[in-house]
Amino acid sequence: MKKTITILAFLMIFISGTAFAANTPGDILRENTQYMIQANPKNMDGKVKEYYEQLIHKMFLEESFNTWEIEDEQKGADAEKVLDYISSHLKDTSITLAYFEGEKNEYGIAYPQTGFIFKMPENSYINNIVTPYLQNNSIITETAGIKIYTPEIINGTFSYLDGYTIFSADENFPTFLIEQYHDECETECIPALNENSSFKETKEKISPDSGLNIYIPDFNIVLKELFDPGMEEPYNETMLSAVLIEGVGVGQTDYGFEINTYLDLDPSKLVEAGLDFSNSGSASLYKYLPKENIIFFQNNTIPSKTLEFLKTMPEYQEFISSFMQESEINLEKILSAFENETASIIQDSGELFPSFTILAKLGNKKNEIETELNKLTDYFWKEITIDADEILNENSIVLHGDKNNTYLTKGTLKLGNSELTQFSITLTQKETKNPYAFKLNNNLLTFKITMGITDENHLLISSNKNIQDHYKEGLENNSSLKSLLSENAQGYSYIDVDELNDYTQYFLSTVQEGISKDIMDVSETKEYLGLIFSPFGKLEGTEKINNEFSEAHTTLELDLEKLFSNIFEHRYPQNSLDPIWDSQKEFEDVEINDWYGDDVYYLTAQGTVDGYNDDTYKPEKNINRVEFTKIVIETLAKKGYLYILWGSMDEFNDVEQYAWYSSYLKTAFENYIISGYLDNTFRPENPITRAEVAQIIANAIDKYNIQIENKIEGITPENIFRDIRGNEWYKEAVKRVYEYNIMKGTTADTFEPEKPINRAESAAVIRNLMEIL
């Protein structure tokens, strides 16, 4: 039950509810409540309400009522009626989930207390169903004259307090609330949540019409738990301790969901942490950014908090120190450009990769930052020229790589009255003997990076090839962003999910075109990503910050009905983009004209087989039992027949539990594709024989009922191979691989079942297997 309550806490974030009001569970809950979530089904529509009702029914009926534990059928039937009534009642009644840390036990451990509060006073129950059952079939205790029922069958406790029912799997949850509510505590009485001034202020800041409300008074604790406590100085603790309280309200609208958040900050802690927001101005850099095809946009007048966070990390200071010592460039001065207002966008460039543009307002630091920036670009070019394989002239060099050549050119770009440095980068792909190598059109592999200081005293860094024309277009002229940018805010953020989806689909199509043969199909991946993106339209938000509090307004366009149906009706596809990288491999000892060459390169491009670190494949080397098993399992996984199971393998005496191949053997064993020897060993390093190869493949064919059209019918191995007499353990396996055209004999009439198989032969076998899957 505790697990169910925890799950519900997170699920409720995606559904709507009710706003805080007077005479609510906030009068019953105590000030030490660590979080509180309220939901009201009356504000839910369509599929959202349907899923909520299913969740409530499962929560209160299926999870709390375990039929297999019931000995008395009549009691079980009565308990089912009680819980069925409650779950039906909650379809139209607001419900509050609350959590607080309980009192410490004798070992100093405080276990969390979690429970629900909903309006269902005792006298409103159907008298002949609920009340009689609880009275006759429960252990009854009293606190301050309030009865607490612990039913024999239902997993949880019930109590009634001033018109509300308290339900919890934690016995101490209702006891604590009742004692505190009636002031029965002798010392350290905790006030009601509604008496807390911060809570009252939060209620005012969150929209009263919100569908869902979340209240987290100790939010700084949540933030700290997000960081690894084992790290040295993992965060600025003073900064995080300034976060006092957060409230979130979510309302369902015609287009999706509207989210309002409120954050209360401790001004003295902020100043102590070096974060004085009192003079933060309104964002303005968006007026200088390009306006079209925006995937992501952000404009912030208080980026100093990011730098402050970085400065708490030892790695940051170590990097700055070593770089300054090596280059004599004051990198901290350049980074100080980002202490004031910054803005950035990512655009769909219509090419393989999106473009980015970053702006930073320099203030009175222009001259010193410009000096260091010029030194940085000169240093970069000097260092890269030293590593150049070919120098064409003082501003043009070539780097020769294993898979491509890189041409770099340093030039200038005129932007208004300013000259900015521009680096042009062109990649050219080398020819390879791997016929399945991934190759893009060269026109997609040209990039430009522009950096410098503009006439407007802005540091600009951009990969937009047309930044000269697009600078100062202004995002306020973008039709999708007009409403967002009408706010007088310190910060803006925006993500267009539709634009992101369009770019992703284009990227995958371009990738498909770069593969010379059909070694992969990205259509399932494209479809899956489309399903993920389709419920969303865009996400946008504004924020206003000073030294007292922060208000942020975020709007998310979300189709929950589509999202839920996509999640529950579609699975993740098996293919990935690994073949792009795997297809680049070539081996010194494998030529495409070798009888096994095409098989080896085909499987390499599929990511199914690999070579050695010395760029060889070693085709004549025998393959061992575990290596062949791994290849078969990866082949079946790529074709969607199974998932690789991660974990230890303890079925065989001679296999270490966590050997590099344990997960493959575990998957193969649990899917009945392999078995060991009678002495309970697997002998992983032994060369695998042709008979064992045939048996493993036959097991897979039978396990997954694989059928092919051109199967060779009516054969018996002993009539074909003179070295198979008819009573061998591998006879049926040989028949299966022969009739499926996966394996033939070593000669026209011999199979040589005890002969080890080498890496070249295994490639041919796996290629044949892959083509029938």
C-alpha positions in Angstrom: 0.0 0.0 0.0 2.8 2.4 0.8 4.2 1.8 -2.6 0.9 2.5 -4.2 0.5 5.8 -2.3 4.0 6.9 -3.5 3.1 6.0 -7.1 -0.1 8.0 -6.8 1.8 11.0 -5.6 3.8 11.2 -8.9 0.9 10.2 -11.1 -1.3 13.0 -9.8 1.2 15.5 -11.1 -0.3 14.8 -14.6 -3.9 15.1 -13.6 -6.1 18.0 -12.5 -7.6 18.9 -9.1 -8.8 21.6 -6.8 -7.4 24.8 -5.3 -6.8 25.5 -1.6 -9.7 27.1 0.2 -10.9 27.8 3.8 -12.0 24.8 5.9 -10.0 22.3 3.9 -7.6 19.5 4.9 -5.1 22.3 5.5 -6.9 22.8 8.8 -6.3 19.1 9.7 -2.8 18.8 8.4 0.1 20.1 10.5 2.7 22.7 9.6 5.4 20.0 9.3 3.7 18.6 6.2 6.5 18.1 3.7 4.3 18.0 0.6 0.6 18.1 -0.1 -1.2 17.3 -3.4 -4.9 18.0 -4.0 -6.9 16.7 -6.9 -10.6 17.3 -7.8 -12.2 15.1 -10.4 -14.9 17.7 -11.0 -12.4 19.7 -13.0 -11.4 16.8 -15.2 -12.5 16.1 -18.8 -12.6 13.2 -21.2 -9.8 10.6 -21.0 -8.2 12.4 -18.0 -11.2 11.8 -15.9 -11.5 8.2 -17.2 -7.8 7.4 -16.3 -8.2 9.1 -12.9 -11.3 7.0 -12.1 -9.4 3.9 -13.1 -6.5 4.9 -10.8 -8.8 5.6 -7.8 -10.6 2.2 -8.3 -7.3 0.4 -8.5 -5.9 2.3 -5.5 -8.8 1.7 -3.2 -10.2 -1.6 -4.4 -7.6 -3.7 -6.2 -4.6 -2.8 -4.1 -6.3 -2.6 -0.7 -8.5 -5.7 -1.2 -6.5 -8.8 -1.8 -9.0 -11.7 -2.5 -6.3 -14.4 -2.1 -5.9 -13.5 1.6 -9.6 -13.8 2.4 -10.7 -16.7 4.5 -14.3 -15.6 5.2 -16.1 -15.1 1.9 -18.8 -13.0 3.4 -16.4 -10.7 5.1 -14.5 -10.4 1.8 -17.7 -9.5 -0.1 -18.6 -6.9 2.5 -15.1 -5.4 2.4 -15.3 -5.2 -1.4 -18.6 -3.3 -1.1 -17.0 -0.8 1.3 -14.0 -0.1 -1.0 -16.2 -0.1 -4.1 -18.4 2.6 -2.5 -15.4 4.7 -1.5 -13.8 4.5 -5.0 -17.1 5.5 -6.6 -17.5 8.3 -4.1 -14.1 9.7 -4.9 -14.9 10.0 -8.6 -16.6 13.3 -7.7 -14.9 14.3 -4.5 -11.6 16.1 -4.0 -8.8 14.1 -2.4 -5.7 15.3 -0.7 -2.5 13.3 -0.5 -0.2 14.4 2.3 3.3 13.4 3.5 5.3 14.2 6.5 8.2 12.7 8.4 7.2 10.7 11.4 8.7 10.7 14.9 12.1 9.0 15.2 12.2 5.5 16.6 14.6 4.1 19.1 17.3 3.8 16.3 16.9 7.5 15.4 15.1 6.7 12.1 12.1 8.7 11.1 9.8 6.8 8.7 7.6 8.8 6.3 3.9 9.0 7.0 1.6 9.2 4.0 -2.1 9.3 3.8 -5.3 10.6 2.1 -7.9 13.0 3.4 -11.2 13.4 1.6 -14.6 14.7 2.4 -16.8 11.8 3.5 -18.2 12.4 7.1 -19.3 9.4 9.0 -23.0 10.2 8.9 -23.0 10.4 5.1 -22.0 6.7 4.7 -24.5 4.2 3.6 -25.3 2.9 7.1 -25.9 -0.7 6.1 -22.6 -1.0 4.2 -19.7 1.0 5.5 -20.2 1.8 9.2 -21.4 -1.6 10.2 -18.6 -3.3 8.5 -15.9 -1.1 10.1 -17.5 -1.5 13.5 -17.8 -5.3 13.3 -14.6 -6.2 11.4 -11.9 -3.9 12.7 -9.6 -3.3 15.5 -10.8 -0.1 17.0 -8.6 2.4 18.9 -9.4 5.8 20.2 -7.4 9.0 20.2 -9.0 12.1 21.7 -12.3 10.4 21.5 -11.9 9.7 17.7 -12.2 6.1 16.6 -9.5 4.7 14.3 -10.6 1.6 12.4 -8.1 -1.0 11.3 -10.2 -3.5 9.2 -9.2 -7.2 9.2 -9.1 -7.4 5.4 -8.8 -3.9 4.0 -5.1 -2.7 3.9 -5.3 0.6 5.8 -6.9 2.6 8.6 -10.0 4.8 8.6 -11.0 7.6 10.9 -13.4 10.5 10.8 -12.5 14.0 11.8 -14.8 17.1 11.4 -16.4 16.0 8.2 -13.3 14.4 6.7 -12.2 10.8 6.4 -8.5 10.0 7.0 -7.2 6.9 5.2 -3.7 5.6 5.4 -1.6 2.5 5.4 0.6 4.1 8.1 -1.0 3.5 11.5 0.6 6.6 13.0 -0.6 9.0 10.3 -4.2 9.5 11.6 -3.1 9.2 15.3 -0.6 12.1 14.9 -3.1 14.3 13.0 -5.9 13.7 15.6 -3.6 14.3 18.6 -2.3 17.5 17.1 -5.7 18.7 15.9 -7.2 18.4 19.4 -4.2 19.9 21.1 -3.6 16.7 23.1 0.1 17.0 22.7 1.6 18.1 26.0 4.7 19.8 24.5 5.8 21.1 21.0 2.3 21.2 19.6 2.5 21.8 15.9 0.1 24.4 14.4 -2.2 23.7 11.5 -0.9 24.1 8.0 -3.5 26.8 7.2 -2.1 28.9 10.1 1.3 29.1 8.4 1.9 32.5 6.9 4.0 31.2 4.0 1.3 28.7 3.1 -1.3 31.5 3.1 0.9 33.5 0.8 1.4 30.6 -1.5 -2.4 30.1 -1.8 -2.7 33.6 -2.9 0.0 33.3 -5.6 -1.3 30.1 -7.0 -4.3 30.5 -9.3 -7.4 29.7 -7.3 -8.9 28.0 -10.4 -6.0 25.5 -10.7 -6.9 22.0 -11.4 -4.0 20.5 -9.3 -2.2 22.1 -6.4 1.1 21.0 -4.9 2.6 22.4 -1.8 6.2 21.7 -0.7 7.3 23.8 2.3 10.8 22.2 2.6 11.8 22.5 -1.1 15.4 23.1 -0.3 15.6 19.6 1.1 14.3 18.2 -2.1 16.9 20.2 -4.1 19.8 19.0 -1.9 18.7 15.4 -2.3 19.0 15.8 -6.1 22.8 16.1 -5.7 25.2 13.4 -4.9 26.0 13.7 -1.2 29.3 11.9 -1.8 30.7 14.8 -3.9 32.9 17.4 -2.4 31.2 20.7 -2.5 28.5 19.5 -4.9 26.4 22.6 -4.6 26.2 26.0 -3.1 24.5 25.1 0.2 23.8 28.7 1.1 22.1 29.3 -2.2 19.9 26.2 -1.9 19.0 27.0 1.7 17.5 30.3 0.5 14.7 28.3 -1.1 11.9 28.2 1.5 8.6 27.2 -0.1 7.1 26.2 -3.4 3.5 25.9 -4.6 2.4 24.7 -8.0 -1.0 24.9 -9.5 -2.1 23.1 -12.7 -5.3 23.9 -14.6 -6.8 22.1 -17.5 -7.6 24.4 -20.5 -9.0 24.0 -24.0 -5.5 23.6 -25.4 -3.8 21.6 -22.7 -2.5 22.5 -19.2 -1.6 25.8 -17.6 1.0 25.7 -14.8 1.5 28.4 -12.2 4.4 28.2 -9.8 5.4 30.2 -6.7 8.8 30.2 -5.0 9.6 32.0 -1.8 13.2 33.0 -1.2 15.2 34.2 1.8 16.7 37.6 0.8 19.5 37.4 3.4 20.6 34.0 2.2 20.6 35.1 -1.4 22.8 38.0 -0.7 25.1 35.8 1.4 25.4 33.5 -1.6 26.3 36.4 -3.8 22.9 36.5 -5.6 21.4 39.9 -5.4 18.4 40.0 -7.7 16.9 43.2 -6.5 18.2 45.2 -9.5 17.5 42.6 -12.2 16.0 44.4 -15.3 13.6 43.2 -17.9 14.9 40.8 -20.6 15.6 42.5 -23.9 18.2 40.5 -25.8 15.4 38.6 -27.6 15.0 41.7 -29.8 18.4 40.9 -31.4 17.9 37.2 -32.1 16.9 35.6 -35.4 13.2 35.0 -35.5 12.4 31.9 -37.7 12.2 28.1 -37.1 12.8 28.3 -33.4 13.1 25.0 -31.6 14.3 26.5 -28.2 14.7 30.0 -26.8 15.8 31.4 -23.5 16.4 34.9 -22.3 17.6 35.5 -18.7 18.7 38.6 -16.7 20.1 36.6 -13.8 22.5 34.0 -15.3 25.0 34.7 -12.5 23.3 32.0 -10.5 24.6 29.4 -13.0 28.2 30.8 -12.7 27.9 30.8 -8.9 27.0 27.1 -9.1 29.9 26.3 -11.3 32.3 28.1 -9.1 31.4 25.8 -6.2 32.8 22.8 -8.1 36.5 22.1 -7.8 36.7 20.8 -11.4 35.8 24.3 -12.6 38.5 26.1 -10.7 41.1 23.5 -11.7 40.2 23.9 -15.4 40.3 27.7 -15.2 43.6 27.7 -13.4 45.4 25.2 -15.8 44.0 26.9 -18.9 45.1 30.4 -17.8 48.6 29.0 -16.9 49.0 27.3 -20.3 47.5 30.1 -22.5 48.0 33.3 -20.5 44.4 34.1 -21.3 42.1 35.3 -18.5 39.2 32.9 -19.2 37.3 34.1 -16.2 37.0 37.6 -17.7 35.4 36.0 -20.8 33.0 34.0 -18.7 32.1 37.1 -16.8 30.3 38.2 -19.9 27.6 35.7 -18.9 27.0 37.3 -15.5 24.6 39.8 -16.8 21.7 39.2 -19.3 22.1 36.3 -21.7 19.9 34.8 -24.5 20.2 31.8 -26.7 18.2 30.0 -29.4 18.4 26.8 -31.3 16.9 27.0 -34.9 16.1 24.3 -37.4 18.6 25.3 -40.1 17.2 23.1 -42.8 20.5 21.1 -42.7 21.8 18.1 -40.9 22.3 19.9 -37.5 20.4 22.8 -36.1 22.1 26.1 -35.6 22.6 27.9 -32.3 23.0 31.6 -31.4 24.2 32.9 -28.0 24.1 36.5 -26.9 25.5 38.1 -23.7 25.1 41.8 -22.7 28.6 43.1 -21.7 27.8 46.3 -19.8 31.0 48.2 -19.0 33.3 45.2 -19.5 33.4 45.4 -23.2 37.1 46.4 -23.7 38.6 43.8 -21.3 36.4 41.0 -22.6 37.1 41.9 -26.2 40.9 41.8 -25.5 40.7 38.4 -23.9 38.3 37.1 -26.6 40.7 38.1 -29.4 43.6 36.4 -27.5 41.4 33.3 -27.2 40.6 33.0 -31.0 44.3 33.6 -31.8 45.4 31.0 -29.3 42.9 28.5 -30.7 44.0 29.0 -34.3 47.7 28.8 -33.3 47.2 25.5 -31.4 45.1 23.9 -34.2 47.7 25.0 -36.8 50.4 23.2 -34.9 48.4 20.0 -35.2 47.6 20.6 -38.9 48.7 17.9 -41.4 48.7 20.5 -44.2 48.9 24.3 -44.1 47.3 25.8 -47.3 48.0 29.4 -46.1 48.1 31.4 -42.9 44.3 31.2 -42.6 43.5 27.8 -44.1 44.6 24.3 -42.8 43.7 20.6 -43.3 43.5 17.9 -40.6 43.6 14.3 -41.9 41.5 11.9 -39.9 40.9 8.2 -40.1 37.4 8.6 -41.6 37.5 12.1 -43.1 39.6 15.2 -43.8 38.7 18.4 -42.0 39.3 21.8 -43.8 39.4 24.8 -41.5 39.4 28.5 -42.5 39.8 31.5 -40.4 38.2 34.8 -41.6 36.2 37.8 -40.6 32.5 38.8 -40.9 31.3 42.3 -41.2 28.3 42.9 -38.9 27.3 46.5 -38.9 30.4 48.5 -38.0 32.0 45.5 -36.2 34.3 42.8 -37.5 33.7 39.3 -36.0 35.9 36.3 -36.3 34.4 33.4 -38.3 35.7 29.9 -38.6 34.6 27.8 -41.5 34.7 24.0 -41.2 34.2 21.4 -44.0 34.4 17.7 -43.6 35.1 15.4 -46.6 34.6 11.7 -46.2 37.2 9.2 -47.3 36.4 6.2 -49.4 36.3 2.9 -47.6 36.3 -0.8 -48.6 33.3 -1.3 -46.3 30.4 -1.3 -48.8 27.9 -0.6 -46.0 29.7 2.6 -44.8 27.5 5.5 -43.8 28.1 8.5 -46.0 26.4 11.9 -46.2 26.4 14.4 -49.0 29.4 16.7 -48.5 27.2 19.8 -48.7 25.7 18.7 -45.3 29.1 18.8 -43.7 30.0 22.5 -43.9 29.8 24.6 -40.7 30.5 28.1 -39.7 31.1 29.5 -36.2 31.0 33.3 -35.7 32.2 35.0 -32.5 32.9 38.6 -31.5 31.4 41.7 -30.1 28.7 43.6 -31.9 27.9 47.3 -32.2 25.3 46.9 -29.5 28.0 45.7 -27.0 26.8 42.1 -27.1 29.1 39.1 -27.1 27.8 36.9 -30.0 28.6 33.2 -30.7 26.6 31.6 -33.5 26.6 28.7 -35.9 23.9 30.3 -38.0 25.5 30.6 -41.5 23.3 33.7 -42.3 23.8 35.5 -39.0 24.8 38.6 -40.9 21.2 38.9 -42.3 19.4 37.4 -39.3 20.9 39.3 -36.5 18.4 41.9 -35.0 15.4 40.3 -36.7 13.8 40.1 -33.3 11.8 37.3 -31.7 9.0 39.7 -30.9 8.3 39.5 -34.7 7.8 35.7 -34.4 4.0 35.0 -34.5 4.3 32.1 -32.1 6.2 34.2 -29.5 4.3 37.4 -29.5 2.0 36.6 -26.6 4.9 35.3 -24.5 7.1 38.3 -25.1 4.4 40.8 -24.2 5.3 40.2 -20.5 7.6 42.6 -18.7 9.7 39.8 -17.3 13.2 39.1 -16.1 13.2 35.8 -18.0 11.6 33.9 -20.8 11.9 30.3 -21.9 10.2 28.5 -24.9 10.4 25.1 -26.6 8.4 24.4 -29.7 7.9 20.6 -29.7 6.3 20.5 -33.2 9.4 22.2 -34.6 11.6 19.8 -32.8 9.6 16.9 -34.1 9.9 18.2 -37.7 13.6 18.5 -37.3 14.0 15.0 -35.9 12.1 13.5 -38.7 14.2 15.3 -41.2 17.4 14.2 -39.5 16.3 10.6 -39.5 15.4 10.8 -43.2 18.8 12.3 -44.0 20.5 9.5 -42.0 18.6 6.9 -44.0 19.8 8.4 -47.2 23.4 8.1 -46.1 23.3 4.3 -45.7 24.4 2.7 -49.0 22.3 -0.5 -48.5 19.3 -1.5 -46.5 21.2 -2.4 -43.3 18.7 -0.5 -41.1 15.2 0.8 -41.2 14.6 4.0 -39.2 10.8 4.1 -40.0 9.9 2.6 -36.6 12.2 5.1 -34.8 10.6 8.0 -36.8 7.1 6.7 -35.9 8.0 6.2 -32.2 9.5 9.7 -31.9 6.4 11.1 -33.7 4.2 9.4 -31.0 6.3 10.9 -28.3 6.2 14.4 -29.7 2.6 14.4 -31.0 0.7 15.1 -27.7 2.8 18.3 -27.2 2.6 21.6 -28.9 4.9 24.0 -27.1 6.2 24.9 -23.7 6.6 28.5 -22.7 7.2 30.5 -19.5 8.1 33.8 -17.9 9.6 34.7 -14.6 9.9 37.7 -12.4 12.6 37.7 -9.7 13.6 40.0 -6.9 15.0 39.5 -3.4 11.7 38.5 -1.8 10.1 36.0 -4.1 10.0 34.6 -7.6 6.9 34.1 -9.7 7.0 32.0 -12.8 4.2 31.4 -15.3 4.5 28.4 -17.6 2.1 27.1 -20.2 2.3 23.6 -21.6 0.2 22.5 -24.5 -0.4 18.8 -23.9 -3.0 16.3 -25.2 -3.2 13.8 -22.3 -5.6 11.5 -24.1 -3.1 11.1 -27.0 -0.2 10.8 -24.6 -1.8 8.0 -22.6 -2.9 6.1 -25.6 0.6 6.4 -27.1 2.2 5.1 -24.0 -0.1 2.2 -23.5 -0.5 1.1 -27.1 3.0 1.4 -28.6 6.3 -0.3 -27.7 9.8 1.1 -28.1 11.2 -0.1 -31.5 14.2 -2.4 -31.5 16.3 -0.6 -34.1 18.7 2.2 -33.2 21.2 4.4 -34.9 24.2 2.2 -34.0 24.7 1.0 -37.6 25.8 4.5 -38.5 28.9 4.2 -36.4 29.4 0.5 -36.8 29.4 0.8 -40.6 32.5 2.9 -40.5 34.7 -0.1 -39.5 37.0 -1.9 -41.9 39.5 -4.7 -41.3 43.0 -5.1 -42.6 42.5 -8.9 -43.1 39.0 -8.8 -44.8 38.4 -7.8 -48.4 34.9 -7.5 -49.8 35.8 -10.1 -52.5 36.7 -12.7 -49.9 34.0 -15.4 -49.8 33.0 -14.2 -46.3 33.8 -10.5 -46.9 30.3 -9.3 -47.6 28.9 -11.2 -44.6 31.5 -9.8 -42.2 30.9 -6.2 -43.3 27.2 -6.6 -43.3 27.1 -7.9 -39.8 29.6 -5.3 -38.7 27.4 -2.6 -40.0 24.5 -4.2 -38.1 26.6 -4.0 -34.9 26.3 -7.8 -34.6 30.0 -8.7 -34.9 33.1 -6.8 -34.1 36.8 -6.9 -34.8 39.9 -6.6 -32.6 41.8 -3.5 -31.4 44.5 -4.0 -34.1 41.9 -3.4 -36.9 41.7 -7.1 -37.8 38.8 -9.5 -37.8 40.8 -12.8 -37.7 38.4 -14.8 -39.9 40.3 -18.1 -39.5 40.2 -18.0 -35.7 37.8 -20.4 -34.0 34.9 -18.8 -32.3 34.1 -20.0 -28.7 30.8 -20.9 -27.2 30.1 -17.7 -25.4 31.1 -15.5 -28.3 28.7 -17.3 -30.6 25.9 -17.2 -28.0 26.4 -13.4 -27.6 26.1 -12.9 -31.4 22.9 -15.0 -31.6 21.3 -13.1 -28.7 22.2 -9.7 -30.1 20.8 -10.7 -33.5 17.5 -11.8 -32.0 17.3 -8.7 -29.9 17.9 -6.4 -32.9 15.1 -8.2 -34.7 12.7 -7.7 -31.8 12.4 -11.3 -30.6 13.7 -10.7 -27.1 15.2 -8.2 -24.7 18.6 -8.7 -23.2 18.3 -9.4 -19.5 20.8 -7.6 -17.3 22.0 -9.3 -14.2 24.1 -12.1 -12.8 24.4 -15.6 -14.2 24.6 -18.4 -11.6 23.3 -21.4 -13.4 26.7 -22.8 -14.4 29.6 -23.7 -12.1 32.3 -22.3 -14.4 30.7 -18.9 -15.2 31.4 -16.0 -12.9 28.2 -14.2 -11.8 29.2 -10.9 -13.3 31.4 -11.9 -16.2 31.2 -9.5 -19.3 29.0 -12.0 -21.0 26.7 -12.9 -18.0 23.7 -11.0 -19.4 23.9 -12.8 -22.7 24.1 -16.2 -21.1 21.3 -15.3 -18.8 19.1 -14.2 -21.7 19.9 -17.3 -23.7 19.3 -19.7 -20.8 16.0 -18.2 -19.7 14.7 -18.2 -23.3 15.7 -21.9 -23.7 18.2 -21.2 -26.4 21.2 -22.7 -24.6 21.8 -25.4 -22.0 24.9 -26.6 -20.3 26.6 -29.9 -19.8 25.5 -32.7 -17.4 28.2 -31.6 -14.9 26.4 -28.2 -14.7 29.1 -26.3 -16.7 28.9 -24.2 -19.8 32.6 -24.2 -20.8 32.4 -20.7 -22.3 35.9 -20.6 -23.7 35.7 -23.9 -25.6 35.5 -23.6 -29.4 31.9 -24.1 -30.5 31.3 -27.0 -32.8 29.1 -27.1 -35.9 26.6 -29.4 -34.1 26.4 -26.9 -31.1 25.9 -24.0 -33.6 23.1 -26.0 -35.3 21.4 -26.7 -31.9 21.5 -23.1 -30.7 19.9 -21.8 -33.9 17.4 -24.6 -34.0 16.4 -23.8 -30.4 15.8 -20.1 -31.5 13.7 -21.1 -34.5 11.5 -23.4 -32.4 11.3 -21.0 -29.5 9.9 -18.2 -31.6 8.1 -20.4 -34.2 10.0 -18.8 -37.1 8.6 -19.8 -40.5 9.9 -19.2 -44.0 8.4 -19.6 -47.4 11.2 -21.5 -49.2 11.9 -24.2 -46.7 13.5 -27.4 -48.0 10.9 -30.1 -47.4 11.2 -33.9 -46.8 14.9 -34.2 -45.9 16.5 -36.4 -43.3 20.1 -35.6 -42.3 21.3 -39.3 -42.5 20.2 -39.4 -46.1 22.3 -36.4 -47.0 25.4 -36.6 -44.7 27.3 -39.9 -44.4 28.7 -38.8 -41.0 25.2 -38.6 -39.4 23.8 -42.1 -38.6 20.4 -41.1 -37.3 20.6 -41.3 -33.5 22.7 -38.3 -32.6 21.5 -35.7 -30.1 21.9 -33.0 -32.8 20.1 -34.8 -35.6 16.9 -32.7 -35.5 18.9 -29.5 -35.1 20.9 -30.2 -38.3 17.7 -31.0 -40.1 16.2 -27.6 -39.0 19.2 -25.5 -40.1 19.6 -27.4 -43.4 15.9 -27.1 -44.4 16.0 -23.3 -43.4 19.1 -22.9 -45.6 21.1 -21.6 -42.7 23.9 -24.2 -42.7 25.1 -26.7 -45.3 27.7 -29.4 -45.1 31.4 -28.9 -45.3 31.3 -31.0 -48.4 28.4 -32.3 -50.4 27.9 -35.4 -48.2 29.6 -34.5 -44.8 28.5 -32.2 -42.0 31.4 -32.7 -39.7 29.4 -32.0 -36.5 32.4 -32.1 -34.1 34.4 -29.6 -36.1 34.9 -26.2 -34.6 33.5 -23.3 -36.6 35.7 -20.2 -37.3 34.8 -16.5 -37.3 34.4 -16.4 -41.1 32.0 -19.4 -41.1 30.0 -18.0 -38.2 29.5 -14.7 -40.1 27.9 -16.6 -43.0 25.7 -18.6 -40.6 24.5 -15.5 -38.7 23.9 -13.6 -42.0 21.7 -16.5 -43.2 19.9 -16.4 -39.8 19.4 -12.7 -39.9 17.8 -12.8 -43.4 15.0 -15.1 -42.3 14.2 -13.3 -39.1 
